[in-house]
Amino acid sequence: MRTVRRESLKLNQAKFDALERIACAFASDKQTHLDFYQHDLNFSLAHSYRLRRNELKGLNHHALTPLSVHASDLAVKEAFETEVKYWAAIAADIHPRIASHDWTPEQQHYAYWLLVNERRFSLLILDRAPINEKIQLAVGERRQVQNYLRRRARRIMKARPRVKIARSFALDSTLYTEVKTLTGQGLAISSLEKGKRIFIPLQGEGEISGNIRIVLDRESRKVEAHISSEVEVRVKASEKVVAVDAGLTEVFVDDEGNHYGKELGETLKKASGRLNEKGKRRNKLHALAKKYDRQGKQEKARNIRRRNLGHKKSRELKRRAKITITNQINRAINELIKKREPKVIVTERLDIRGKAQSKAISRRVNYWRRSTLKERFEFKASAAGCRREQVNPAYTSQTCPECGYLDKANRKGDEFQCRECGHRGHADQIAAQNQKSRYYDRRITLYTPKETVREILLNDYNARLEHPLRHEVASITVKAARAGLHPLFHQRFSTGMNKELPGQCNLIRMVKKSESPHTRRHPINSVRGCHAVTKRYVTGMQAQMSCIVDNRVTGV
C-alpha cells in the first residue's frame, strides 16, 4: 500500500473553520467508539466493526451526531482498526522471542496461535485464555505459555489508544467528488450542513479514488489529501542476500564495500550546526527574558518571548531538513536495489537507540531518525519484490570476519584492522559482512543479550584456536563455519549458500546425499546429520593434510 500526499492551496478562514468542525465531530465520534471497544471484552468478542455499525443503526445513533451516516460508519471502522493495530503491535514485539524459549513444539505452536489473532490475544491478556483443542498440551505447559505472554505484554502495554488531536477525518467515495477546473484539480467534500459541499483546490494533478484522509495544517491554513493505492509487487528471480550497515557519514555501506548516500554526512553536519548556533542564541534570549522578569520589566520579557523565541521558523527548517534526508534515503535504497538486485536485505535492528559519543553526534541523530530508514526499507523492499530482515547488531563492527577475533581496539573511527590477523577494511563494511554471517546464525537471535552474543563469539574463536590444523583448514573453519557448514557452529543450512560460497558446493552436495528420508522430514535431525557428515568430512581432510605435512617433513 502506497500513500500519496496532495497539498491544497491556502484556504480562506471560513472554509478552514468548516473543515475543523468536521474534524472535531469525527474525532468525538471515533472516541465514543474507542470507549466502547475498550470497555470489558467488547473488542475481544467482536469479529468485525460491522457488528457495532449495525447495532448503532438500531439505536438511532446517527441522529445524535452531526456526521453523515457514511462518515459515522467510517469512524466506527477506524476505532476498530485502531484497537486491532494496538494489540497487533504488542503481539509483533513478542513474536520473535518465542523461538528462543526452551519449549516443546506444541507449546510454541500454542503461543503462535494466540499471537496470530488480535482479538484472541486481547482475550488472553484481559480475561481467560482461549484453548485450542487441536494442540495437545498438559495444563502446566499451557499455563507456562499463557503466563509468559501475559508478563511480556504487560511490560510493553501502554495506555489504550485515544484521540488526542482533532486534525483529520476519513472520507469514502460517496463523501467527496473530484473536480477539474480551469485552475487545476480539486475536491468537493461533504460538510456538516446537508446538501452543501466544501471545495478544496489542490496543487498539481493525479488520480484520486477510494477512501482518502483529509489532514489539517492550522499554521499554514492548508490541508493535505492522503490518497492510498495498491503497489504492484514484482517477483524477484535472484536469491542474493545483501547486508548493509547504517552510518552518519553516509546512509549505509553494503558487505561489498559500496557506499550509498554519501551526501548524508554533509547534510547532517549543516543541519546540526544550524541547530547548535540557533540554540545558543535562543538560550541567551531566554536568560535575558528571565532577567527582565526578575527586574519587573514584564513587557520587555513578553516582547522577547513573542518576537524572538517562537517555534514556527525552527519547526519549518527542521521539517525541510528531514525531507531532504528522507529523499537521500530513498535514492540510496533505490541505488542498492538496482545495483545488487537482492532477494533479502539484512540490516541491524533499526529501532533501538544507544548513548551518543558526543553532543554533536546526538544533534545529528536528532535529525537522522533510524525509524525513517526502517520504514523506507520496508516499503522499498516490498515494492521491489524482496524482503528485509533485521539481525542483532552486537559486536558486528568489532569482530574480524576472517578469523573471528573480537576486540574493541579492532575499530578506530571508520577504520578496522584486526589485531590478530591484520585484516583491514572500512568499519561499516566489516559490520555489514558480520551481519550477513549473523543472518545464518540460529544461535544469535534479534533479542539475544549482548553478553550472550559476546560469549558465543569468544567460544567460536577459542574453538578455532584449539583446532589441530587451524592454519591449513582455515577456509573450512572460518568461512564454512560462518556459512553453517562446520560442526562447531550450529547455524542454519540453506540451499542458497551454493551461490554465496561456491567453494563449499561439494560439501553441501555430500551433506544432501547423506540425508535419509527420515532426516528430511525432521529438520532438527537433518541438522544433526549434516553436522555428523561435516565432521567426518573435516576429519578426512585433516588426515589427508597431516599426511601432506608428514611427507614434507620427511622429504618423501
Secondary structure, DSSP 4 states (H G I P E B T S, - for coil): -EEEEEEBPPPPHHHHHHHHHHHHHHHHHHHHHHHHHTSTTTTTT-S-HHHHHHHHHHHTGGGTSSS-HHHHHHHHHHHHHHHHHHHHHHHHHHGGGSTTS---HHHHHHHHHHHS-HHHHHHHHHSPPP--TTS---HHHHHHHHHHHHHHHHHH--SPP------EEEE-TTSEEEEE-SS-EEEEEE-SSTT-EEEEEBSS-----S-EEEEEETTTTEEEEEEEE--PPPPP----EEEEEE-SSSSEEETT--EE-TTHHHHHHHHHHHHHHHHHHHHHHHHHHHHHHHTT-HHHHHHHHHHTS-SHHHHHHHHHHHHHHHHHHHHHHHHHHHHH--SEEEEE-TT-----SSHHHHHHHHH--HHHHHHHHHHHHHHTT-EEEEE--TTTTTB-TTT--B-GGGEETTEEE-TTT--EEEHHHHHHHHHHHHHT-SSS-TT--HHHHHHHHHHHHHHHHT-TTTTTTHIIIIIIHHTT-STTS-----TTHHHH-GGGHHHHHHHHHH--HHHHH-HHHHHHHHHHHHHHHHHHHHHHHHHHHHHHHHT-
